[in-house]
Amino acid sequence: MRKSIILMVTLCSICGSFVWAKGDQQAASDAGTLNVYVHMTQLILGDELKDASGNTYRDPNTAWLKFAAERFTAQTGIKVNFVGYSSDGAVVKSLLQVGDKGLDIFSTGFTFTNEEYAKYTAPVISVTEAKAKYDAELVSAMQTVNGNVHDLQIAKGYGEAITYNENVIKKAGYNEIPGTLEEFNKLLAAIKASGVTPIALHRIENWPLSTLNPFSNYVAGEPDAFAKMLREAKPFSDTAPVGKTLKMYTTWKSLGYFEQEIYPDFGVAMDSVSYGKAGMMLFGSWVLPQVISRVPTGTSTDLIKFDAAPDFGKGRWILVIPNLGWAINKASVKQDQARQFIEFLAKDTEFIVKAGSIPTHKDAPVGAPKDFALIDSRVRSGQVKQMVSPPLTQNNIDNDEVLKDANLLADYKWAGLPFDALDITRPNDWTAYNAQIERQNADYERYRKQYGFSYK
């Protein structure tokens, strides 16, 4: 995912806070209002916090996108109505497919192919203009259609890395995240020995295992390792980057480095790091501000740090990703106002930094979250190399097609099935894991040959 944690918002819980779009009738009568669908609901509702009794509540003082919209309205007179949507994007997709004019803009929290962007969305900006206004290298990583950007990512973020509780690793005898896999594994063992969960994964849902995809880039030492499965004879074996990453994660499971209890939701998983009940999370920088916001009152938030993963054998890397993406409904009658809103947000450094990203618009004031200081210093010193996330290509589409026909794409089964095959009560018995890997390799190769796909 390139992407962001989704806090599910049901209609009954937010209908009192937001005005929901009502199709063509509302679009015609409310031409001065933009209907904006957002999957990062913490940006419009505020961060989830806990009170002294352990009850969860929303902090209205951290609704950063809502505040940015108020500044936009004050400057332009255009009002903004927000609608929360969930991670699968089903609501937005259905509205786009029927040409509902009540949806104007949406944050890009799900994957669309270039063909789908061309069919359902309007160009936000031409590639030429985007490269003149934004970081050209990051623009090259965005999805484009016929020379236009249809998913404009207005900021720079960091991909999967380590958000950790400094107090936990210091109690385990370490001052920072080690730079090698061998030392990192020793750190995990030391954290476990201290009675703390080393890594909070949140296995009750399948999407957290999608982090294996970007981590495989670090294992390979090159981007797009997931799509490059097409060139591997046995992509899920530990001789290939994706398979090696799978084996590494499952080994951590066998050693008890992930939570042994069930986190009922992702908020609880983040709390475990904030409260020092777990050492770290292996997600993108989008999780960092949320973990920081959950640190108990009276405790310094400086104890939450963000650092690169260790060197898995091909160097120490950090993914650089275009972030905070927006797309415009092709059926919207307010496309010009929509582009105006996106342009405004791109220059609103306060919003972008508070959202945990770095502005890339050349007219935006310079700014970056102070919590990126550690990783930024490592990049400047050369300890960590940046890897720009590649754009979606035909290779990605072909790889997904093979995985889909092999019944491995949905719910990240390519990762979940082997990971779950290992029985934690028999951590040294890899029979079921190895058998699942062989099945996946055989099924993948069968469909790859049937289509005649290869990495291009």
N, C-alpha and C positions, 0 to 999 in steps of 0.2 A: 502496500500500500503505500504505495507512496504516501505514504499516505497517512490518516489521522484516526484516533480512537473515537468511536461513535457512542454517544450516550443516548439510549433509546428514549424517544419522546412520544408518548401516545396522545391521541387527539384529546382525550378527556383531561390530560394533565396540563395541556398548554393552550387549550382553546380560550381560556380566560386571559392569557398573556399576549396572544397574537391574533391578528385578523387573518383568517384563512381565505385564500383566493377562491372565487366562486365562478371561474370560467369566463366565458365570453361576456356575460351580463355585467360582471364586476369590472372587467377590463375596459368595457366601453364607457361605464359611468364613473370610473375612477382613474382617468388618464393621468392625473398628477401624482399617482402613487405607484411605486414599484413593489411587486410581490417577489420576495427573495427567499428561496428555499435553501436552508443551511443544514449540513450534517454535523458540523462542529458546534453542538448545541450549548456547550459551556461558554461559547463566545457571545451568545445572545441571552442565556439564562443566568450566567455566572458560574464560577467553579463550585463543585460540590465540596462542602466542608462538614465537619462534625462538631456538634456542640458538646458541652461538658458531660452530658448524659449519653453521648454516643449516637445521637440522632443526626441524620444527614439533612442538610439544608443547602440552599443555593445562596451564594454570596452575590448580591446584586451589584456590589462595587467592582466586580471583575467581569462584567458583561461588556467586553471591549469592543465587539462589533456593533453592539447596540449604541454605544457612545459615539463610535465613528459615524454611524448613520445619523445620529442627532446633529453632528457637526456638518454632515453633508446636507441635511435638510435646512439648517440655518444658513448655509451658503447658497443653496440653489432653490429652495422652496419646494423641492420634490420630497414627498414623504416616502417612508420605507416601512413595509409590513413584512415581518419575518415569519417563516414557517419552518419548523424543525422537521427533518426527515431522517430515517434510519439508514443503517449501513448498507443494506441491500439495494437501496435506491429505487425500490419497486414503485413507490408513489410518483417520483419524478419521471421515471421511465414511462409509466402509463400515461401521464399528462402530456409528455412529449409526443408519444405515439398517436394520441388522438388530436393533437394540435390545439390543446387547451390554451387559450390566450390569457388565462388567469395566472399563469406562471411566466415570469419575466426573466429572472436570473436564478441560477443555482450554483452552489459550491460543488466542485467536482469531487465527490466522495466515493465514486464508483468508476469502473473502467468501461469506456466506450471504444469501439474501433473507429478508425478514421471514416469508414463508410457510415457508421451510425452518427458520428458528429456531422457529417455532410448532410445527412437526411433530416436530422432533428434540430440542429443548432445553427445559429447565424455566426458569421465571422465576427470576432471581437476586434481584430486588428490585423493588418497585413504583416507578413513575416519581415519584410523590409523595414516597416515602421517600428515593429517590435524590437528588432535588433538595434535600431537607432536609439530607442528609448530605454531598453533594458539590457541586462547582461547578455551579450550575444551568444555565449556558450550555453547558457541556460535556455535561451529561446530555442536553440537547436535541439534541446531535449524535450520540447513541448510537441503536442500533437498538432499537425497542420494539415490543411486540406486546400489544394490548389493555390498555394502561396499565401494562405491566410491561417492565422492562429485561431482555433475554435475553443481551446481550453487555455486561457491566459493565466499563467501562474505568476502572481505579482511579487513573489518574494523568494528568497533562498532559504532552504532549510538543510539540516543534516539528516542523513538516513540512519539506519539501524546502528546503534552503538550501545553504550552502557550508562544508564542512569543509576547512580548508586548512593547509598547512605555512608558517608565518610566515617561516622562513628562505628559502624559495623565492621568495616574493613580494618580500622585501627585497632579495635578490640581483638581482631584476628591476627594482628601483628604486621599489618601492611599500611603504608602511608598513601599509596596510590594504586591504581590498576596496573598490574605488571604488564610488561611489553611483550612477553612470550607466552605461548600456550602452556608450556610446561609450568611456568610460575603461576599462571592464571589458574590452572587446575589445582595447584597447591593452595592458592588463596581460597578457592571454593571448598576444599577439604577443611581448611582451618576455620572457615565460617561455620560449616556444618558442625565441627567439633565444639564450637562455642555455644551450640544450642540454637542457632539462628538458621532460617532457611536461606541458602545461598542465592537462589534465583527465583523470583516470582514470575511464573509463566502464565497462570490463569488458564489451565487446560480444560476447564469445563466447557469452553467454546473452542471452535476449530480455528478461527482466524489468527490467534496468536502464533500458530505454527507457520503462518505465511512469512514470518521473519527469517525462516531458513532460506528463502529465496534471496534476499539481499546479502545475508551472511555468506552464501555460497560464492558471491563475488569476491569477498575477502579471502576465502579459501582458494579461489582460482587466481587471485591477483589481477583480475580483469573484469570489466563490466559485462552484464548480459549473460552471466553463467547459466541462468535458468533456460533461456532460449537456446543456448549452445548445447543443451541436452541433445539436440537434433544431430550433433556430430559425434555423439558418444555411442559405442556399441552396447554398453551397460550403464546407463546414466544414473541408476540408483545404487550401484555398487560403490564401495569406498575407494575405488580407483578413479572416480569421476568427482568433480567439485560438488554437485548437488548430493550425490550419495555419500561423500565424505562428510559433508555438513550434517546430513541425516544421522550418520553413525556417531558423530561427535555429540549431538543433542541427546541421542538415545543412550549413549554412554553416561552422560551427565544424569539422565534419569535413573540408570541402573545403580549409580553411586549415591542416589538420594539427594541430588543437588537442587531439584525442583521441589515445590511445596508438596507436603504429604497430606495436607488438609485440602478441602475444596473451597476455593474462593467463590462465593455465590455470584459475584459480579466483578467487573474490572475495577470498579472503584475500590473494592476491598483489597484487590491485588495491589493497587497503587498505595493504599493506606499501609500495607505491610512494609513497604520500603520507607515511607514517610515516618512511620513509628518505630523503625528499626527492628521489625519482626522478620524482615527479609533484607538481604544485602543489596540486591540490584534487580533491574529489569533490562531485558535486551530488546529495546524498541527504538524507534526513531526519536528525534529531538522533540516531536510533538508531545511526547509523554512528560517531558521535563517540567514545564510550567505547572502541569496538573499535580505531579508528585510534590513539587515545592509548595503548592497552595494547600496541601493536606498536612504539612508539618504541624504538630500540636502547638497550640498557643503557648508562648513562653520559651519555645525552643528556636534557636537560630536556623533560618532557612538555608544558611550557607553550608550546612552539612550535606545538602543534596548536590551532587556533582555530576557532570556529564563528560565522558571520556570515550576515546576510541576503543574498539575491540582489540585484543592482542594480535600479534603476528601469528597467523595460522600456518606460516611456512612460505608465504609469497609477499611478505612485507606487511606493514601496518597501515590500514586504509580507513578512510571515512567517506561514505557516499555523500555527494553534494547533489541536492535535488531541487528542482523548481517547486515552489510550494505556494499554498493558498490560492488554488485555482478557481476560476469562474468561467461559466459558459452562459450563453444567451439562447433562450428558446426561439427557434426560427418563427414560430407562430405569434410571438409577442408583437404588439403594436407599439411598444415603448422601447425599441432597440436602442435608439439614440440616448435616451435617459439611462438605459442599462449600461451602455459604454461609458457614460459620464460618471456613473457610480463606481464602476471598476477602476477608472482612471483616478478618481478621488481616493479610493482605498489604497491604490498603488503608491500614492504620495504621502499617505498618512502614516508616517514613521511610528508615531505613538501606538497606533493600533497594531501594526505589523510586529513591532518589538514585543508588545504585551502578549501577542499571540504566539510568541516563541520563534520568530523568524527574523530574517534580515532583509530590509528593502533593497530592491535592485533597480527601481526606476531612477533614472539619472537626475531627475528633478526632486527626488525625495531627500529630505535631510538625512545625513548619515546617522546610523544607529544600529545597535545589535544588543541582544539580551546579554546582560552582564554574566549570566550563567554559562555563556559560551566561551568565557575567557580561557579556561583550561585547554579546550580542544583547539581554539584559535592559536594559542601559544605553541601547541605541538605542531600544528600545520606550518606556522612561520619558521619554526626551528628545523623542520624537515623530519622530525620524528614520525610524523603521520603524513601520508600522502592522500590528496583528495582524488576521488573517483567520481566523475560526473555521470549521473544516471542517464542511460541512453533513452532515446524516444522509442515508442512502440513501433515495431516494424513488422513486415510479413513473417519474419522468423518467429516473433512472439505469437502471432495469430496461428501459424502452422503448428507450433509446439502445443498451444492450447487445444487445437483441434485433435491432435494425437492423444493428449491426456484425457480429453472429453470422451473420445470413443473407447479409450481403455478404462473408462469409469474411474478416473483418478483426479479429475479437475475439480468437481464440485466438492465444497466443504474441505478443500485442501487434503483430499484423501491420499495424494501422493506422499504427503508427510505424515498425516495422522495415522494411517493404517500401519506402517512399520513402527512408528513411535509407540503406538498403543499395543503392538504385538508383544513387546517385551513386558513380562510379568514382574512387577517390582518385588513380589514375594519370592521370586526366583531370579535374582539379578544376574546370575552367571549363566543362565540358560538362554542362549541366543537362537535356539532352533526355530522358533516361530518367526522371529525377526528375519532371519536369513531366508526362510521359505517365502515370506512376503516380498522381500527384495527380489528374489528370483521370479516370482509371479509378475511383479511390476515391470521388471526388465523385459520379460517375454512379451507381455501385453503391449508395452510401449513399442518394442521393435516390430511387432506384427503390424500395428497400425501405421507406424512410420513407413514401413515398406509398402503397405497397401496404398498409401497416398503418394509414395515416391518423394517424400519431403527430405530435404537436406538443408544444412545451414548455409545461407547465402550471404 
